[in-house]
Amino acid sequence: TLQSLLSSMKQACEILTRDPEGGAARIPFETFSFLYLYLASIDGEISETETNVFLHEIKEQADKHSGMVLIRHF
């Protein structure tokens, strides 16, 4: 489901970030997108359209933050 996917993405951000613990947990959009697409394909319940719309919205936010995705963006 979408909620468990977003929970997994939050954990991925916290693991992969170079920010100090307790920081914004930023990761590059390219990394976020790759992981999200992979996990969404495994989940099988999220349509390609939903995935594309979500990633487009996240990219717009990331572009305002030097290409980095923050957990608060989703």
mmCIF file of the N, C-alpha and C atoms, coordinates in Angstrom:
data_MODEL
# 
_entry.id   MODEL 
# 
loop_
_atom_site.group_PDB 
_atom_site.id 
_atom_site.type_symbol 
_atom_site.label_atom_id 
_atom_site.label_alt_id 
_atom_site.label_comp_id 
_atom_site.label_asym_id 
_atom_site.label_entity_id 
_atom_site.label_seq_id 
_atom_site.pdbx_PDB_ins_code 
_atom_site.Cartn_x 
_atom_site.Cartn_y 
_atom_site.Cartn_z 
_atom_site.occupancy 
_atom_site.B_iso_or_equiv 
_atom_site.pdbx_formal_charge 
_atom_site.auth_seq_id 
_atom_site.auth_comp_id 
_atom_site.auth_asym_id 
_atom_site.auth_atom_id 
_atom_site.pdbx_PDB_model_num 
ATOM 1   N N  . THR A 1 1  ? 0.832  -1.189 0.000   1.00 0.00 ? 1  THR A N  1 
ATOM 2   C CA . THR A 1 1  ? 0.000  0.000  0.000   1.00 0.00 ? 1  THR A CA 1 
ATOM 3   C C  . THR A 1 1  ? 0.875  1.250  0.000   1.00 0.00 ? 1  THR A C  1 
ATOM 4   N N  . LEU A 1 2  ? 0.250  2.378  -0.321  1.00 0.00 ? 2  LEU A N  1 
ATOM 5   C CA . LEU A 1 2  ? 0.997  3.632  -0.396  1.00 0.00 ? 2  LEU A CA 1 
ATOM 6   C C  . LEU A 1 2  ? 1.602  4.010  0.953   1.00 0.00 ? 2  LEU A C  1 
ATOM 7   N N  . GLN A 1 3  ? 0.852  3.821  2.040   1.00 0.00 ? 3  GLN A N  1 
ATOM 8   C CA . GLN A 1 3  ? 1.369  4.191  3.362   1.00 0.00 ? 3  GLN A CA 1 
ATOM 9   C C  . GLN A 1 3  ? 2.614  3.389  3.731   1.00 0.00 ? 3  GLN A C  1 
ATOM 10  N N  . SER A 1 4  ? 2.619  2.092  3.462   1.00 0.00 ? 4  SER A N  1 
ATOM 11  C CA . SER A 1 4  ? 3.797  1.292  3.800   1.00 0.00 ? 4  SER A CA 1 
ATOM 12  C C  . SER A 1 4  ? 4.968  1.644  2.883   1.00 0.00 ? 4  SER A C  1 
ATOM 13  N N  . LEU A 1 5  ? 4.669  2.001  1.635   1.00 0.00 ? 5  LEU A N  1 
ATOM 14  C CA . LEU A 1 5  ? 5.731  2.435  0.719   1.00 0.00 ? 5  LEU A CA 1 
ATOM 15  C C  . LEU A 1 5  ? 6.354  3.738  1.214   1.00 0.00 ? 5  LEU A C  1 
ATOM 16  N N  . LEU A 1 6  ? 5.526  4.687  1.631   1.00 0.00 ? 6  LEU A N  1 
ATOM 17  C CA . LEU A 1 6  ? 6.055  5.963  2.134   1.00 0.00 ? 6  LEU A CA 1 
ATOM 18  C C  . LEU A 1 6  ? 6.837  5.761  3.424   1.00 0.00 ? 6  LEU A C  1 
ATOM 19  N N  . SER A 1 7  ? 6.389  4.831  4.259   1.00 0.00 ? 7  SER A N  1 
ATOM 20  C CA . SER A 1 7  ? 7.132  4.507  5.476   1.00 0.00 ? 7  SER A CA 1 
ATOM 21  C C  . SER A 1 7  ? 8.501  3.934  5.126   1.00 0.00 ? 7  SER A C  1 
ATOM 22  N N  . SER A 1 8  ? 8.540  3.059  4.131   1.00 0.00 ? 8  SER A N  1 
ATOM 23  C CA . SER A 1 8  ? 9.816  2.496  3.671   1.00 0.00 ? 8  SER A CA 1 
ATOM 24  C C  . SER A 1 8  ? 10.723 3.585  3.106   1.00 0.00 ? 8  SER A C  1 
ATOM 25  N N  . MET A 1 9  ? 10.133 4.541  2.376   1.00 0.00 ? 9  MET A N  1 
ATOM 26  C CA . MET A 1 9  ? 10.928 5.628  1.805   1.00 0.00 ? 9  MET A CA 1 
ATOM 27  C C  . MET A 1 9  ? 11.492 6.531  2.903   1.00 0.00 ? 9  MET A C  1 
ATOM 28  N N  . LYS A 1 10 ? 10.722 6.754  3.951   1.00 0.00 ? 10 LYS A N  1 
ATOM 29  C CA . LYS A 1 10 ? 11.217 7.547  5.080   1.00 0.00 ? 10 LYS A CA 1 
ATOM 30  C C  . LYS A 1 10 ? 12.419 6.856  5.713   1.00 0.00 ? 10 LYS A C  1 
ATOM 31  N N  . GLN A 1 11 ? 12.303 5.552  5.919   1.00 0.00 ? 11 GLN A N  1 
ATOM 32  C CA . GLN A 1 11 ? 13.420 4.802  6.496   1.00 0.00 ? 11 GLN A CA 1 
ATOM 33  C C  . GLN A 1 11 ? 14.637 4.837  5.578   1.00 0.00 ? 11 GLN A C  1 
ATOM 34  N N  . ALA A 1 12 ? 14.414 4.725  4.272   1.00 0.00 ? 12 ALA A N  1 
ATOM 35  C CA . ALA A 1 12 ? 15.519 4.784  3.314   1.00 0.00 ? 12 ALA A CA 1 
ATOM 36  C C  . ALA A 1 12 ? 16.228 6.129  3.397   1.00 0.00 ? 12 ALA A C  1 
ATOM 37  N N  . CYS A 1 13 ? 15.449 7.204  3.478   1.00 0.00 ? 13 CYS A N  1 
ATOM 38  C CA . CYS A 1 13 ? 16.048 8.537  3.592   1.00 0.00 ? 13 CYS A CA 1 
ATOM 39  C C  . CYS A 1 13 ? 16.903 8.637  4.851   1.00 0.00 ? 13 CYS A C  1 
ATOM 40  N N  . GLU A 1 14 ? 16.377 8.121  5.956   1.00 0.00 ? 14 GLU A N  1 
ATOM 41  C CA . GLU A 1 14 ? 17.121 8.192  7.220   1.00 0.00 ? 14 GLU A CA 1 
ATOM 42  C C  . GLU A 1 14 ? 18.401 7.359  7.173   1.00 0.00 ? 14 GLU A C  1 
ATOM 43  N N  . ILE A 1 15 ? 18.372 6.270  6.447   1.00 0.00 ? 15 ILE A N  1 
ATOM 44  C CA . ILE A 1 15 ? 19.556 5.409  6.337   1.00 0.00 ? 15 ILE A CA 1 
ATOM 45  C C  . ILE A 1 15 ? 20.589 5.992  5.368   1.00 0.00 ? 15 ILE A C  1 
ATOM 46  N N  . LEU A 1 16 ? 20.115 6.524  4.232   1.00 0.00 ? 16 LEU A N  1 
ATOM 47  C CA . LEU A 1 16 ? 21.015 6.939  3.162   1.00 0.00 ? 16 LEU A CA 1 
ATOM 48  C C  . LEU A 1 16 ? 21.507 8.382  3.262   1.00 0.00 ? 16 LEU A C  1 
ATOM 49  N N  . THR A 1 17 ? 20.906 9.191  4.118   1.00 0.00 ? 17 THR A N  1 
ATOM 50  C CA . THR A 1 17 ? 21.279 10.597 4.187   1.00 0.00 ? 17 THR A CA 1 
ATOM 51  C C  . THR A 1 17 ? 22.706 10.781 4.706   1.00 0.00 ? 17 THR A C  1 
ATOM 52  N N  . ARG A 1 18 ? 23.285 11.895 4.317   1.00 0.00 ? 18 ARG A N  1 
ATOM 53  C CA . ARG A 1 18 ? 24.579 12.298 4.874   1.00 0.00 ? 18 ARG A CA 1 
ATOM 54  C C  . ARG A 1 18 ? 24.394 13.374 5.928   1.00 0.00 ? 18 ARG A C  1 
ATOM 55  N N  . ASP A 1 19 ? 23.126 13.742 6.186   1.00 0.00 ? 19 ASP A N  1 
ATOM 56  C CA . ASP A 1 19 ? 22.831 14.722 7.227   1.00 0.00 ? 19 ASP A CA 1 
ATOM 57  C C  . ASP A 1 19 ? 23.101 14.096 8.587   1.00 0.00 ? 19 ASP A C  1 
ATOM 58  N N  . PRO A 1 20 ? 23.426 14.936 9.586   1.00 0.00 ? 20 PRO A N  1 
ATOM 59  C CA . PRO A 1 20 ? 23.614 14.397 10.932  1.00 0.00 ? 20 PRO A CA 1 
ATOM 60  C C  . PRO A 1 20 ? 22.305 13.817 11.464  1.00 0.00 ? 20 PRO A C  1 
ATOM 61  N N  . GLU A 1 21 ? 22.412 12.903 12.405  1.00 0.00 ? 21 GLU A N  1 
ATOM 62  C CA . GLU A 1 21 ? 21.213 12.289 12.979  1.00 0.00 ? 21 GLU A CA 1 
ATOM 63  C C  . GLU A 1 21 ? 20.303 13.371 13.534  1.00 0.00 ? 21 GLU A C  1 
ATOM 64  N N  . GLY A 1 22 ? 19.009 13.235 13.245  1.00 0.00 ? 22 GLY A N  1 
ATOM 65  C CA . GLY A 1 22 ? 18.049 14.241 13.676  1.00 0.00 ? 22 GLY A CA 1 
ATOM 66  C C  . GLY A 1 22 ? 17.895 15.378 12.676  1.00 0.00 ? 22 GLY A C  1 
ATOM 67  N N  . GLY A 1 23 ? 18.676 15.343 11.581  1.00 0.00 ? 23 GLY A N  1 
ATOM 68  C CA . GLY A 1 23 ? 18.604 16.376 10.555  1.00 0.00 ? 23 GLY A CA 1 
ATOM 69  C C  . GLY A 1 23 ? 17.458 16.110 9.598   1.00 0.00 ? 23 GLY A C  1 
ATOM 70  N N  . ALA A 1 24 ? 17.513 16.800 8.464   1.00 0.00 ? 24 ALA A N  1 
ATOM 71  C CA . ALA A 1 24 ? 16.418 16.741 7.490   1.00 0.00 ? 24 ALA A CA 1 
ATOM 72  C C  . ALA A 1 24 ? 16.348 15.416 6.729   1.00 0.00 ? 24 ALA A C  1 
ATOM 73  N N  . ALA A 1 25 ? 17.370 14.583 6.834   1.00 0.00 ? 25 ALA A N  1 
ATOM 74  C CA . ALA A 1 25 ? 17.418 13.277 6.150   1.00 0.00 ? 25 ALA A CA 1 
ATOM 75  C C  . ALA A 1 25 ? 17.252 13.431 4.641   1.00 0.00 ? 25 ALA A C  1 
ATOM 76  N N  . ARG A 1 26 ? 18.000 14.380 4.071   1.00 0.00 ? 26 ARG A N  1 
ATOM 77  C CA . ARG A 1 26 ? 17.927 14.630 2.629   1.00 0.00 ? 26 ARG A CA 1 
ATOM 78  C C  . ARG A 1 26 ? 18.663 13.551 1.848   1.00 0.00 ? 26 ARG A C  1 
ATOM 79  N N  . ILE A 1 27 ? 18.106 13.195 0.687   1.00 0.00 ? 27 ILE A N  1 
ATOM 80  C CA . ILE A 1 27 ? 18.801 12.337 -0.273  1.00 0.00 ? 27 ILE A CA 1 
ATOM 81  C C  . ILE A 1 27 ? 18.564 12.922 -1.664  1.00 0.00 ? 27 ILE A C  1 
ATOM 82  N N  . PRO A 1 28 ? 19.461 12.652 -2.606  1.00 0.00 ? 28 PRO A N  1 
ATOM 83  C CA . PRO A 1 28 ? 19.270 13.162 -3.967  1.00 0.00 ? 28 PRO A CA 1 
ATOM 84  C C  . PRO A 1 28 ? 17.986 12.620 -4.591  1.00 0.00 ? 28 PRO A C  1 
ATOM 85  N N  . PHE A 1 29 ? 17.323 13.456 -5.404  1.00 0.00 ? 29 PHE A N  1 
ATOM 86  C CA . PHE A 1 29 ? 16.095 13.034 -6.066  1.00 0.00 ? 29 PHE A CA 1 
ATOM 87  C C  . PHE A 1 29 ? 16.315 11.769 -6.875  1.00 0.00 ? 29 PHE A C  1 
ATOM 88  N N  . GLU A 1 30 ? 17.449 11.656 -7.554  1.00 0.00 ? 30 GLU A N  1 
ATOM 89  C CA . GLU A 1 30 ? 17.707 10.477 -8.389  1.00 0.00 ? 30 GLU A CA 1 
ATOM 90  C C  . GLU A 1 30 ? 17.680 9.203  -7.555  1.00 0.00 ? 30 GLU A C  1 
ATOM 91  N N  . THR A 1 31 ? 18.247 9.250  -6.370  1.00 0.00 ? 31 THR A N  1 
ATOM 92  C CA . THR A 1 31 ? 18.241 8.087  -5.469  1.00 0.00 ? 31 THR A CA 1 
ATOM 93  C C  . THR A 1 31 ? 16.829 7.795  -4.999  1.00 0.00 ? 31 THR A C  1 
ATOM 94  N N  . PHE A 1 32 ? 16.125 8.840  -4.590  1.00 0.00 ? 32 PHE A N  1 
ATOM 95  C CA . PHE A 1 32 ? 14.742 8.686  -4.130  1.00 0.00 ? 32 PHE A CA 1 
ATOM 96  C C  . PHE A 1 32 ? 13.872 8.076  -5.217  1.00 0.00 ? 32 PHE A C  1 
ATOM 97  N N  . SER A 1 33 ? 13.983 8.625  -6.416  1.00 0.00 ? 33 SER A N  1 
ATOM 98  C CA . SER A 1 33 ? 13.176 8.171  -7.549  1.00 0.00 ? 33 SER A CA 1 
ATOM 99  C C  . SER A 1 33 ? 13.452 6.710  -7.868  1.00 0.00 ? 33 SER A C  1 
ATOM 100 N N  . PHE A 1 34 ? 14.729 6.330  -7.915  1.00 0.00 ? 34 PHE A N  1 
ATOM 101 C CA . PHE A 1 34 ? 15.119 4.953  -8.206  1.00 0.00 ? 34 PHE A CA 1 
ATOM 102 C C  . PHE A 1 34 ? 14.493 3.999  -7.191  1.00 0.00 ? 34 PHE A C  1 
ATOM 103 N N  . LEU A 1 35 ? 14.625 4.313  -5.904  1.00 0.00 ? 35 LEU A N  1 
ATOM 104 C CA . LEU A 1 35 ? 14.088 3.446  -4.855  1.00 0.00 ? 35 LEU A CA 1 
ATOM 105 C C  . LEU A 1 35 ? 12.563 3.401  -4.891  1.00 0.00 ? 35 LEU A C  1 
ATOM 106 N N  . TYR A 1 36 ? 11.942 4.553  -5.096  1.00 0.00 ? 36 TYR A N  1 
ATOM 107 C CA . TYR A 1 36 ? 10.481 4.598  -5.122  1.00 0.00 ? 36 TYR A CA 1 
ATOM 108 C C  . TYR A 1 36 ? 9.931  3.764  -6.274  1.00 0.00 ? 36 TYR A C  1 
ATOM 109 N N  . LEU A 1 37 ? 10.513 3.935  -7.456  1.00 0.00 ? 37 LEU A N  1 
ATOM 110 C CA . LEU A 1 37 ? 10.055 3.166  -8.612  1.00 0.00 ? 37 LEU A CA 1 
ATOM 111 C C  . LEU A 1 37 ? 10.218 1.666  -8.376  1.00 0.00 ? 37 LEU A C  1 
ATOM 112 N N  . TYR A 1 38 ? 11.349 1.285  -7.798  1.00 0.00 ? 38 TYR A N  1 
ATOM 113 C CA . TYR A 1 38 ? 11.612 -0.127 -7.512  1.00 0.00 ? 38 TYR A CA 1 
ATOM 114 C C  . TYR A 1 38 ? 10.584 -0.678 -6.521  1.00 0.00 ? 38 TYR A C  1 
ATOM 115 N N  . LEU A 1 39 ? 10.385 0.018  -5.403  1.00 0.00 ? 39 LEU A N  1 
ATOM 116 C CA . LEU A 1 39 ? 9.467  -0.464 -4.382  1.00 0.00 ? 39 LEU A CA 1 
ATOM 117 C C  . LEU A 1 39 ? 8.016  -0.443 -4.863  1.00 0.00 ? 39 LEU A C  1 
ATOM 118 N N  . ALA A 1 40 ? 7.647  0.573  -5.651  1.00 0.00 ? 40 ALA A N  1 
ATOM 119 C CA . ALA A 1 40 ? 6.280  0.639  -6.185  1.00 0.00 ? 40 ALA A CA 1 
ATOM 120 C C  . ALA A 1 40 ? 6.022  -0.522 -7.141  1.00 0.00 ? 40 ALA A C  1 
ATOM 121 N N  . SER A 1 41 ? 7.038  -0.908 -7.902  1.00 0.00 ? 41 SER A N  1 
ATOM 122 C CA . SER A 1 41 ? 6.861  -2.028 -8.837  1.00 0.00 ? 41 SER A CA 1 
ATOM 123 C C  . SER A 1 41 ? 6.690  -3.345 -8.083  1.00 0.00 ? 41 SER A C  1 
ATOM 124 N N  . ILE A 1 42 ? 7.373  -3.494 -6.973  1.00 0.00 ? 42 ILE A N  1 
ATOM 125 C CA . ILE A 1 42 ? 7.228  -4.700 -6.150  1.00 0.00 ? 42 ILE A CA 1 
ATOM 126 C C  . ILE A 1 42 ? 5.855  -4.721 -5.486  1.00 0.00 ? 42 ILE A C  1 
ATOM 127 N N  . ASP A 1 43 ? 5.413  -3.566 -5.012  1.00 0.00 ? 43 ASP A N  1 
ATOM 128 C CA . ASP A 1 43 ? 4.117  -3.458 -4.336  1.00 0.00 ? 43 ASP A CA 1 
ATOM 129 C C  . ASP A 1 43 ? 2.985  -3.874 -5.269  1.00 0.00 ? 43 ASP A C  1 
ATOM 130 N N  . GLY A 1 44 ? 3.016  -3.386 -6.493  1.00 0.00 ? 44 GLY A N  1 
ATOM 131 C CA . GLY A 1 44 ? 2.040  -3.788 -7.495  1.00 0.00 ? 44 GLY A CA 1 
ATOM 132 C C  . GLY A 1 44 ? 0.663  -3.169 -7.365  1.00 0.00 ? 44 GLY A C  1 
ATOM 133 N N  . GLU A 1 45 ? 0.395  -2.438 -6.291  1.00 0.00 ? 45 GLU A N  1 
ATOM 134 C CA . GLU A 1 45 ? -0.926 -1.840 -6.098  1.00 0.00 ? 45 GLU A CA 1 
ATOM 135 C C  . GLU A 1 45 ? -0.979 -0.375 -6.491  1.00 0.00 ? 45 GLU A C  1 
ATOM 136 N N  . ILE A 1 46 ? 0.166  0.215  -6.794  1.00 0.00 ? 46 ILE A N  1 
ATOM 137 C CA . ILE A 1 46 ? 0.229  1.640  -7.128  1.00 0.00 ? 46 ILE A CA 1 
ATOM 138 C C  . ILE A 1 46 ? 0.397  1.750  -8.638  1.00 0.00 ? 46 ILE A C  1 
ATOM 139 N N  . SER A 1 47 ? -0.511 2.471  -9.274  1.00 0.00 ? 47 SER A N  1 
ATOM 140 C CA . SER A 1 47 ? -0.484 2.559  -10.733 1.00 0.00 ? 47 SER A CA 1 
ATOM 141 C C  . SER A 1 47 ? 0.704  3.387  -11.214 1.00 0.00 ? 47 SER A C  1 
ATOM 142 N N  . GLU A 1 48 ? 1.066  3.164  -12.459 1.00 0.00 ? 48 GLU A N  1 
ATOM 143 C CA . GLU A 1 48 ? 2.156  3.923  -13.069 1.00 0.00 ? 48 GLU A CA 1 
ATOM 144 C C  . GLU A 1 48 ? 1.820  5.414  -13.090 1.00 0.00 ? 48 GLU A C  1 
ATOM 145 N N  . THR A 1 49 ? 0.560  5.732  -13.330 1.00 0.00 ? 49 THR A N  1 
ATOM 146 C CA . THR A 1 49 ? 0.128  7.135  -13.339 1.00 0.00 ? 49 THR A CA 1 
ATOM 147 C C  . THR A 1 49 ? 0.313  7.763  -11.963 1.00 0.00 ? 49 THR A C  1 
ATOM 148 N N  . GLU A 1 50 ? -0.137 7.066  -10.923 1.00 0.00 ? 50 GLU A N  1 
ATOM 149 C CA . GLU A 1 50 ? 0.034  7.574  -9.555  1.00 0.00 ? 50 GLU A CA 1 
ATOM 150 C C  . GLU A 1 50 ? 1.506  7.770  -9.227  1.00 0.00 ? 50 GLU A C  1 
ATOM 151 N N  . THR A 1 51 ? 2.324  6.826  -9.628  1.00 0.00 ? 51 THR A N  1 
ATOM 152 C CA . THR A 1 51 ? 3.763  6.911  -9.386  1.00 0.00 ? 51 THR A CA 1 
ATOM 153 C C  . THR A 1 51 ? 4.361  8.122  -10.088 1.00 0.00 ? 51 THR A C  1 
ATOM 154 N N  . ASN A 1 52 ? 4.008  8.314  -11.342 1.00 0.00 ? 52 ASN A N  1 
ATOM 155 C CA . ASN A 1 52 ? 4.559  9.442  -12.107 1.00 0.00 ? 52 ASN A CA 1 
ATOM 156 C C  . ASN A 1 52 ? 4.122  10.785 -11.534 1.00 0.00 ? 52 ASN A C  1 
ATOM 157 N N  . VAL A 1 53 ? 2.853  10.891 -11.141 1.00 0.00 ? 53 VAL A N  1 
ATOM 158 C CA . VAL A 1 53 ? 2.357  12.137 -10.551 1.00 0.00 ? 53 VAL A CA 1 
ATOM 159 C C  . VAL A 1 53 ? 3.086  12.421 -9.244  1.00 0.00 ? 53 VAL A C  1 
ATOM 160 N N  . PHE A 1 54 ? 3.224  11.409 -8.401  1.00 0.00 ? 54 PHE A N  1 
ATOM 161 C CA . PHE A 1 54 ? 3.908  11.578 -7.120  1.00 0.00 ? 54 PHE A CA 1 
ATOM 162 C C  . PHE A 1 54 ? 5.356  12.022 -7.328  1.00 0.00 ? 54 PHE A C  1 
ATOM 163 N N  . LEU A 1 55 ? 6.069  11.347 -8.215  1.00 0.00 ? 55 LEU A N  1 
ATOM 164 C CA . LEU A 1 55 ? 7.480  11.695 -8.438  1.00 0.00 ? 55 LEU A CA 1 
ATOM 165 C C  . LEU A 1 55 ? 7.625  13.086 -9.049  1.00 0.00 ? 55 LEU A C  1 
ATOM 166 N N  . HIS A 1 56 ? 6.683  13.486 -9.891  1.00 0.00 ? 56 HIS A N  1 
ATOM 167 C CA . HIS A 1 56 ? 6.717  14.833 -10.458 1.00 0.00 ? 56 HIS A CA 1 
ATOM 168 C C  . HIS A 1 56 ? 6.586  15.882 -9.343  1.00 0.00 ? 56 HIS A C  1 
ATOM 169 N N  . GLU A 1 57 ? 5.657  15.648 -8.416  1.00 0.00 ? 57 GLU A N  1 
ATOM 170 C CA . GLU A 1 57 ? 5.472  16.570 -7.293  1.00 0.00 ? 57 GLU A CA 1 
ATOM 171 C C  . GLU A 1 57 ? 6.714  16.616 -6.404  1.00 0.00 ? 57 GLU A C  1 
ATOM 172 N N  . ILE A 1 58 ? 7.304  15.465 -6.149  1.00 0.00 ? 58 ILE A N  1 
ATOM 173 C CA . ILE A 1 58 ? 8.513  15.412 -5.330  1.00 0.00 ? 58 ILE A CA 1 
ATOM 174 C C  . ILE A 1 58 ? 9.660  16.129 -6.035  1.00 0.00 ? 58 ILE A C  1 
ATOM 175 N N  . LYS A 1 59 ? 9.780  15.955 -7.346  1.00 0.00 ? 59 LYS A N  1 
ATOM 176 C CA . LYS A 1 59 ? 10.851 16.621 -8.103  1.00 0.00 ? 59 LYS A CA 1 
ATOM 177 C C  . LYS A 1 59 ? 10.708 18.135 -8.021  1.00 0.00 ? 59 LYS A C  1 
ATOM 178 N N  . GLU A 1 60 ? 9.479  18.640 -8.095  1.00 0.00 ? 60 GLU A N  1 
ATOM 179 C CA . GLU A 1 60 ? 9.266  20.081 -7.980  1.00 0.00 ? 60 GLU A CA 1 
ATOM 180 C C  . GLU A 1 60 ? 9.766  20.595 -6.631  1.00 0.00 ? 60 GLU A C  1 
ATOM 181 N N  . GLN A 1 61 ? 9.504  19.850 -5.572  1.00 0.00 ? 61 GLN A N  1 
ATOM 182 C CA . GLN A 1 61 ? 9.997  20.231 -4.246  1.00 0.00 ? 61 GLN A CA 1 
ATOM 183 C C  . GLN A 1 61 ? 11.521 20.121 -4.175  1.00 0.00 ? 61 GLN A C  1 
ATOM 184 N N  . ALA A 1 62 ? 12.061 19.036 -4.702  1.00 0.00 ? 62 ALA A N  1 
ATOM 185 C CA . ALA A 1 62 ? 13.511 18.815 -4.657  1.00 0.00 ? 62 ALA A CA 1 
ATOM 186 C C  . ALA A 1 62 ? 14.256 19.902 -5.426  1.00 0.00 ? 62 ALA A C  1 
ATOM 187 N N  . ASP A 1 63 ? 13.679 20.340 -6.539  1.00 0.00 ? 63 ASP A N  1 
ATOM 188 C CA . ASP A 1 63 ? 14.328 21.380 -7.337  1.00 0.00 ? 63 ASP A CA 1 
ATOM 189 C C  . ASP A 1 63 ? 14.497 22.675 -6.551  1.00 0.00 ? 63 ASP A C  1 
ATOM 190 N N  . LYS A 1 64 ? 13.654 22.891 -5.566  1.00 0.00 ? 64 LYS A N  1 
ATOM 191 C CA . LYS A 1 64 ? 13.757 24.083 -4.710  1.00 0.00 ? 64 LYS A CA 1 
ATOM 192 C C  . LYS A 1 64 ? 14.808 23.908 -3.615  1.00 0.00 ? 64 LYS A C  1 
ATOM 193 N N  . HIS A 1 65 ? 15.330 22.685 -3.481  1.00 0.00 ? 65 HIS A N  1 
ATOM 194 C CA . HIS A 1 65 ? 16.295 22.360 -2.425  1.00 0.00 ? 65 HIS A CA 1 
ATOM 195 C C  . HIS A 1 65 ? 17.537 21.695 -3.019  1.00 0.00 ? 65 HIS A C  1 
ATOM 196 N N  . SER A 1 66 ? 18.037 22.287 -4.086  1.00 0.00 ? 66 SER A N  1 
ATOM 197 C CA . SER A 1 66 ? 19.279 21.804 -4.730  1.00 0.00 ? 66 SER A CA 1 
ATOM 198 C C  . SER A 1 66 ? 19.203 20.347 -5.143  1.00 0.00 ? 66 SER A C  1 
ATOM 199 N N  . GLY A 1 67 ? 18.024 19.889 -5.559  1.00 0.00 ? 67 GLY A N  1 
ATOM 200 C CA . GLY A 1 67 ? 17.876 18.520 -6.037  1.00 0.00 ? 67 GLY A CA 1 
ATOM 201 C C  . GLY A 1 67 ? 17.770 17.472 -4.949  1.00 0.00 ? 67 GLY A C  1 
ATOM 202 N N  . MET A 1 68 ? 17.569 17.927 -3.715  1.00 0.00 ? 68 MET A N  1 
ATOM 203 C CA . MET A 1 68 ? 17.491 16.990 -2.599  1.00 0.00 ? 68 MET A CA 1 
ATOM 204 C C  . MET A 1 68 ? 16.047 16.821 -2.145  1.00 0.00 ? 68 MET A C  1 
ATOM 205 N N  . VAL A 1 69 ? 15.685 15.573 -1.805  1.00 0.00 ? 69 VAL A N  1 
ATOM 206 C CA . VAL A 1 69 ? 14.362 15.255 -1.276  1.00 0.00 ? 69 VAL A CA 1 
ATOM 207 C C  . VAL A 1 69 ? 14.468 15.245 0.250   1.00 0.00 ? 69 VAL A C  1 
ATOM 208 N N  . LEU A 1 70 ? 13.551 15.925 0.888   1.00 0.00 ? 70 LEU A N  1 
ATOM 209 C CA . LEU A 1 70 ? 13.453 15.913 2.350   1.00 0.00 ? 70 LEU A CA 1 
ATOM 210 C C  . LEU A 1 70 ? 12.229 15.098 2.731   1.00 0.00 ? 70 LEU A C  1 
ATOM 211 N N  . ILE A 1 71 ? 12.274 14.453 3.882   1.00 0.00 ? 71 ILE A N  1 
ATOM 212 C CA . ILE A 1 71 ? 11.155 13.625 4.328   1.00 0.00 ? 71 ILE A CA 1 
ATOM 213 C C  . ILE A 1 71 ? 9.866  14.444 4.356   1.00 0.00 ? 71 ILE A C  1 
ATOM 214 N N  . ARG A 1 72 ? 9.951  15.713 4.733   1.00 0.00 ? 72 ARG A N  1 
ATOM 215 C CA . ARG A 1 72 ? 8.734  16.514 4.813   1.00 0.00 ? 72 ARG A CA 1 
ATOM 216 C C  . ARG A 1 72 ? 8.094  16.743 3.444   1.00 0.00 ? 72 ARG A C  1 
ATOM 217 N N  . HIS A 1 73 ? 8.789  16.454 2.364   1.00 0.00 ? 73 HIS A N  1 
ATOM 218 C CA . HIS A 1 73 ? 8.224  16.589 1.032   1.00 0.00 ? 73 HIS A CA 1 
ATOM 219 C C  . HIS A 1 73 ? 7.153  15.547 0.750   1.00 0.00 ? 73 HIS A C  1 
ATOM 220 N N  . PHE A 1 74 ? 7.125  14.485 1.513   1.00 0.00 ? 74 PHE A N  1 
ATOM 221 C CA . PHE A 1 74 ? 6.115  13.461 1.293   1.00 0.00 ? 74 PHE A CA 1 
ATOM 222 C C  . PHE A 1 74 ? 5.505  13.059 2.605   1.00 0.00 ? 74 PHE A C  1 
# 
